[in-house]
Amino acid sequence: MTTLLHIDSSARAGRAGEHPHGSQSRRLTHAFVSRWLAARPGDEVVYRDLGAMPPRPVHHEWIPSAFTPEPQRTPDQRAALRESDAMVRELKAADVVVIGLPMYNYGMPAPLKAWVDAIVRIAMTFDYDPGRANPYVPLLADRPRRAVLLTARGSHGFDAGGAQAALNHADTLLRDVLGFVGITDVHTIAVEHTEEGGATLDASVSDALERIDALAGAWL
Ligand SMILES: Cc1cc2nc3c(=O)[nH]c(=O)nc-3n(C[C@H](O)[C@H](O)[C@H](O)COP(=O)(O)O)c2cc1C
């Protein structure tokens, strides 16, 4: 059985195509997961809606707690890490990670950045070994995991080679962070022109849905 971790992070509640002000990234993640479950209804999907329930950002109790070895933590330190522990567990258990990623001010939404800060954890998702040329050891390289970043952008030209590629700090940053913890098989599929709408957006959505269908088909 394959386990999918399905993450949404749009502040918009509904899905585009079904709701007048719905989220394009939620539409894309739903398409990927539906396509997967249609072929493999017995697979497990763990869902985390960061847009609806933003994690607490890193705070002053979190940092010393994360850097205290687990057996020596106080009850308060364990409590400070509980939400982060749960998100790390979900990521470690996943074979396929499906992330809905709206571009906000050239980067990712704050709740998704809070998730990133929660899952990059010493001794859980990476280790530090000063004896190595690169001292950072990715702990999620222990078995194959894949990720697809399903991103929505109001403007256009943010993919490699595009006119605004240098301003894209959204899927590019997320890809680097996933690689840092050991998930290197990462794909991006984007819908662009979401603010423009009309036929240009429709064409971008159709193209993204076709690519999602093909990627899910290849991974199934
Ligand atoms: C706070 C905010 C910041 C945004 N910043 C950008 C941006 O930097 N570049 C861009 O192309 N679109 C930007 N947009 C437009 C969104 O990327 C677009 O609405 C996208 O569809 C959001 O994803 P969603 O439909 O899943 O919510 C921004 C939207 C919001 C709400």
The ligand as an SDF file (V2000), in Angstrom:
LIG
                    3D

 31 33  0  0  0  0  0  0  0  0999 V2000
   -1.0890   37.6660   -0.6380 C   0  0  0  0  0  0  0  0  0  0  0  0
   -0.9540   37.3140   -2.1060 C   0  0  0  0  0  0  0  0  0  0  0  0
    0.2520   37.5140   -2.7490 C   0  0  0  0  0  0  0  0  0  0  0  0
    0.3970   37.1720   -4.1010 C   0  0  0  0  0  0  0  0  0  0  0  0
    1.5990   37.3130   -4.7160 N   0  0  0  0  0  0  0  0  0  0  0  0
    1.7610   36.9200   -6.0000 C   0  0  0  0  0  0  0  0  0  0  0  0
    3.0260   37.0070   -6.6440 C   0  0  0  0  0  0  0  0  0  0  0  0
    4.0210   37.4010   -6.0810 O   0  0  0  0  0  0  0  0  0  0  0  0
    3.1120   36.6040   -7.9480 N   0  0  0  0  0  0  0  0  0  0  0  0
    2.0280   36.1260   -8.6250 C   0  0  0  0  0  0  0  0  0  0  0  0
    2.1640   35.7590   -9.7890 O   0  0  0  0  0  0  0  0  0  0  0  0
    0.8140   36.0170   -8.0340 N   0  0  0  0  0  0  0  0  0  0  0  0
    0.6700   36.4090   -6.7360 C   0  0  0  0  0  0  0  0  0  0  0  0
   -0.5500   36.2790   -6.1250 N   0  0  0  0  0  0  0  0  0  0  0  0
   -1.6530   35.6500   -6.8560 C   0  0  0  0  0  0  0  0  0  0  0  0
   -1.7690   34.1760   -6.4790 C   0  0  0  0  0  0  0  0  0  0  0  0
   -0.5720   33.4780   -6.7730 O   0  0  0  0  0  0  0  0  0  0  0  0
   -2.9390   33.5540   -7.2260 C   0  0  0  0  0  0  0  0  0  0  0  0
   -4.1280   34.1660   -6.7700 O   0  0  0  0  0  0  0  0  0  0  0  0
   -3.0120   32.0460   -7.0550 C   0  0  0  0  0  0  0  0  0  0  0  0
   -4.1260   31.6010   -7.7950 O   0  0  0  0  0  0  0  0  0  0  0  0
   -3.1350   31.6740   -5.5880 C   0  0  0  0  0  0  0  0  0  0  0  0
   -3.3290   30.2680   -5.4380 O   0  0  0  0  0  0  0  0  0  0  0  0
   -4.7600   29.6620   -5.0240 P   0  0  0  0  0  0  0  0  0  0  0  0
   -5.6690   29.9560   -6.2000 O   0  0  0  0  0  0  0  0  0  0  0  0
   -4.5340   28.2370   -4.8130 O   0  0  0  0  0  0  0  0  0  0  0  0
   -5.2090   30.3900   -3.7900 O   0  0  0  0  0  0  0  0  0  0  0  0
   -0.7130   36.6370   -4.7960 C   0  0  0  0  0  0  0  0  0  0  0  0
   -1.9370   36.4480   -4.1240 C   0  0  0  0  0  0  0  0  0  0  0  0
   -2.0540   36.7820   -2.8090 C   0  0  0  0  0  0  0  0  0  0  0  0
   -3.3790   36.5560   -2.0950 C   0  0  0  0  0  0  0  0  0  0  0  0
  1  2  1  0
  2  3  1  0
  2 30  2  0
  3  4  2  0
  4  5  1  0
  4 28  1  0
  5  6  2  0
  6  7  1  0
  6 13  1  0
  7  8  2  0
  7  9  1  0
  9 10  1  0
 10 11  2  0
 10 12  1  0
 12 13  2  0
 13 14  1  0
 14 15  1  0
 14 28  1  0
 15 16  1  0
 16 17  1  0
 16 18  1  0
 18 19  1  0
 18 20  1  0
 20 21  1  0
 20 22  1  0
 22 23  1  0
 23 24  1  0
 24 25  2  0
 24 26  1  0
 24 27  1  0
 28 29  2  0
 29 30  1  0
 30 31  1  0
M  END
$$$$
